[in-house]
Amino acid sequence: MNKLLVVFLVGVSGMFTTLQVKAQAMNQDYTTALGVKVWGDGGGISIKHFVRENRAVEGIGYFWNRGARITGLYEFHFDFPDAPGLKWYVGPGAHVGFYNNNYYDHNYYNGDGSGSFVGIDGVLGLDYKFDGVPINLSLDWQPSFEFGDHRGFVGSWGGLGIRYTFK
């Protein structure tokens, strides 16, 4: 199921690159980007929008065999001198997770691992916009703390984002 979802999401992302989009100036900056984010256990859909020149909001919908998680992040972006198109970012966020008993209950929690949980997140990453091509790559780490029974710190979120950019 995971592989099918990733293939589907990559396919949808590929369709965006073939669509005729209103002409945009191809430079190092973008306003909005839509694509996929992948990590070790699964993947998701990512949309990132700059609300100011150096501040962005990102929404991520992760899906994998243990459930789903919706995350919202507020990111502060900073330039690297002498590295056009490359930025680093940091920021806070929050999430809600919907977990099934496919893994947690059977292996750890005797029926208490599934359910809905909320948490707070942080993000630290790199963002690169290709010059002359409407493609953006990001690589980040999203540590989080989840509230509830059998919850706590989780340091395995984040991933590689591949997005189509809109001006």
C-alpha positions as CSV (number, residue, x, y, z in Angstrom):
1,M,0.0,0.0,0.0
2,N,2.8,2.4,0.9
3,K,4.5,1.9,-2.5
4,L,1.3,2.4,-4.3
5,L,0.6,5.6,-2.5
6,V,4.1,7.0,-3.2
7,V,3.8,6.0,-6.9
8,F,0.4,7.8,-7.0
9,L,1.8,10.9,-5.3
10,V,4.8,11.1,-7.6
11,G,2.5,10.6,-10.5
12,V,0.3,13.5,-9.4
13,S,3.3,15.6,-8.9
14,G,4.5,14.7,-12.4
15,M,1.2,15.8,-13.9
16,F,1.7,19.3,-12.4
17,T,5.0,19.6,-14.3
18,T,3.3,18.8,-17.6
19,L,0.4,21.2,-17.2
20,Q,0.5,24.5,-19.0
21,V,0.8,27.0,-16.2
22,K,0.7,30.8,-16.5
23,A,4.2,32.0,-17.5
24,Q,6.3,32.8,-14.5
25,A,9.7,34.3,-14.1
26,M,12.1,31.5,-13.4
27,N,14.3,32.8,-10.6
28,Q,15.5,31.6,-7.2
29,D,12.3,32.6,-5.4
30,Y,8.8,31.2,-5.4
31,T,5.5,32.0,-3.6
32,T,3.8,28.6,-3.5
33,A,5.0,25.0,-4.0
34,L,3.0,21.8,-4.2
35,G,4.3,18.2,-4.2
36,V,5.3,15.2,-2.1
37,K,7.4,14.6,1.0
38,V,8.8,11.2,1.6
39,W,10.6,9.6,4.5
40,G,11.5,6.1,5.7
41,D,8.1,4.8,6.5
42,G,5.9,6.5,4.0
43,G,5.1,9.8,2.3
44,G,2.6,12.6,2.1
45,I,1.4,15.7,0.3
46,S,3.1,19.0,1.0
47,I,2.1,22.5,0.2
48,K,4.2,25.5,1.1
49,H,3.3,29.1,0.8
50,F,5.3,32.2,1.6
51,V,3.3,34.7,3.6
52,R,6.3,37.1,3.7
53,E,9.6,37.2,1.9
54,N,11.3,35.0,4.5
55,R,8.3,33.4,6.3
56,A,6.3,30.4,5.0
57,V,3.5,28.1,6.1
58,E,3.7,24.5,5.2
59,G,0.9,21.9,5.4
60,I,1.7,18.2,5.2
61,G,-0.6,15.3,5.1
62,Y,1.4,12.1,5.9
63,F,-0.1,8.7,5.1
64,W,1.4,5.2,5.9
65,N,0.3,1.8,7.0
66,R,0.0,2.8,10.6
67,G,-2.4,5.7,10.0
68,A,-2.3,9.4,9.0
69,R,-0.9,12.6,10.4
70,I,-1.7,16.2,9.4
71,T,1.0,18.8,10.3
72,G,1.1,22.6,10.0
73,L,4.4,24.4,10.2
74,Y,5.4,28.1,10.4
75,E,8.9,28.5,8.9
76,F,11.5,31.3,9.1
77,H,13.8,31.2,6.1
78,F,17.4,32.5,6.0
79,D,19.7,32.8,3.0
80,F,23.1,31.3,2.7
81,P,25.6,33.9,1.4
82,D,27.2,32.8,-1.9
83,A,24.7,30.0,-2.4
84,P,21.9,31.3,-4.7
85,G,18.6,29.4,-4.3
86,L,19.6,27.7,-1.1
87,K,18.0,28.6,2.2
88,W,17.8,27.1,5.7
89,Y,14.7,27.3,7.8
90,V,13.5,26.7,11.3
91,G,10.1,27.0,13.0
92,P,7.3,25.7,15.2
93,G,4.2,23.8,14.3
94,A,1.5,21.4,15.5
95,H,-0.1,18.2,14.3
96,V,-2.9,15.7,14.8
97,G,-2.3,12.0,14.2
98,F,-4.8,9.2,13.5
99,Y,-3.1,5.9,14.2
100,N,-4.5,2.4,13.7
101,N,-3.6,-0.8,15.6
102,N,-1.6,-2.2,12.7
103,Y,1.7,-1.9,14.6
104,Y,1.5,-0.1,18.0
105,D,-1.2,-2.2,19.7
106,H,0.1,-5.6,18.6
107,N,3.8,-4.9,19.4
108,Y,3.8,-2.5,22.3
109,Y,0.7,-1.2,23.9
110,N,-1.8,-4.1,24.3
111,G,-4.6,-2.2,22.6
112,D,-3.8,1.4,23.8
113,G,-1.6,2.6,20.9
114,S,-4.3,3.4,18.3
115,G,-6.5,6.5,18.3
116,S,-6.2,10.2,17.7
117,F,-3.5,12.3,19.2
118,V,-2.3,15.9,19.0
119,G,1.2,17.3,19.4
120,I,3.6,20.2,18.9
121,D,6.3,20.2,16.3
122,G,9.5,21.9,15.4
123,V,11.3,21.9,12.0
124,L,14.9,22.5,10.9
125,G,15.8,22.1,7.2
126,L,17.2,23.2,3.9
127,D,15.3,24.5,0.9
128,Y,16.6,24.8,-2.6
129,K,14.9,26.3,-5.6
130,F,16.4,25.5,-9.0
131,D,17.2,28.4,-11.2
132,G,15.2,28.3,-14.4
133,V,13.2,25.3,-13.4
134,P,9.9,25.3,-11.4
135,I,11.2,22.7,-9.0
136,N,11.9,23.0,-5.3
137,L,13.7,20.5,-3.0
138,S,13.7,20.4,0.8
139,L,15.3,18.2,3.4
140,D,14.2,18.6,7.0
141,W,13.9,17.1,10.4
142,Q,10.6,17.6,12.3
143,P,11.0,16.5,15.9
144,S,7.7,16.5,17.8
145,F,6.1,15.8,21.1
146,E,2.8,14.0,21.2
147,F,0.3,14.2,24.1
148,G,-1.5,11.2,25.4
149,D,-1.0,7.7,26.8
150,H,2.1,6.0,25.4
151,R,3.1,9.2,23.6
152,G,6.0,11.6,24.0
153,F,9.0,12.7,22.0
154,V,9.3,11.5,18.4
155,G,12.4,12.4,16.5
156,S,11.8,10.4,13.3
157,W,9.6,12.8,11.3
158,G,10.7,15.0,8.4
159,G,11.9,14.0,5.0
160,L,12.7,14.9,1.4
161,G,10.2,17.3,-0.3
162,I,9.9,17.5,-4.0
163,R,7.6,20.3,-5.1
164,Y,6.4,22.1,-8.3
165,T,6.7,25.9,-7.7
166,F,4.2,28.6,-8.6
167,K,5.2,32.2,-8.6
